[in-house]
């Protein structure tokens, strides 16, 4: 499924969704056959993909395996759904931030996409105008994560100016 998703990208910035096995657990001791195996997967989505579509894709995989192995039995349970986030470049919050970012001295901000999940999806779903913006750096969520102090200050200045204009 992951290979087929990646072979047919459906989003201009993100490409395609993905699937990977995150956690595998099973067995009770080295000398016996496991009674069961628990497999947790993460199916990252792009805008336009729904919970129902994802569940149908995974169920189809389970059905295909069961058709080739009569001893295979599986049950699927969705544990959590975090919808993808997307903001139109035409949205007022986007245009305000872009205007403020290009008004202040420094590099012009890039426009892109990311698979990292953020609170932006929840905020947008609640009807709160949302855009993702931050300073440069590297190592997000790693042991060594950093941001350049000059970029951090510029980012703060841009965010304050954006809030002042947007909320006026």
Long-range contacts (C-beta under 8 A, 24 or more apart in sequence): 1-57, 1-58, 1-61, 10-46, 10-48, 10-49, 11-46, 11-47, 11-48, 11-113, 13-111, 13-112, 13-113, 14-46, 14-47, 14-84, 14-113, 14-114, 14-115, 15-46, 16-46, 17-43, 17-44, 17-45, 17-46, 17-49, 17-54, 18-43, 18-44, 18-115, 19-43, 19-44, 19-58, 40-79, 44-115, 45-83, 45-84, 46-84, 47-84, 47-85, 47-86, 49-84, 51-78, 51-81, 82-117, 82-121, 83-121, 83-125, 84-121, 85-118, 85-120, 85-121, 85-124, 85-130, 85-132, 87-120, 87-124, 87-130, 87-131, 87-132, 91-129, 91-131, 92-129, 92-166, 93-129, 93-130, 93-131, 93-162, 93-166, 94-131, 96-162, 96-165, 96-166, 97-131, 97-133, 97-158, 97-159, 97-162, 99-165, 100-158, 100-161, 100-162, 100-165, 101-133, 101-158, 103-161, 104-154, 104-157, 104-158, 104-161, 106-151, 106-154, 109-133, 116-140, 129-166, 133-158, 133-159
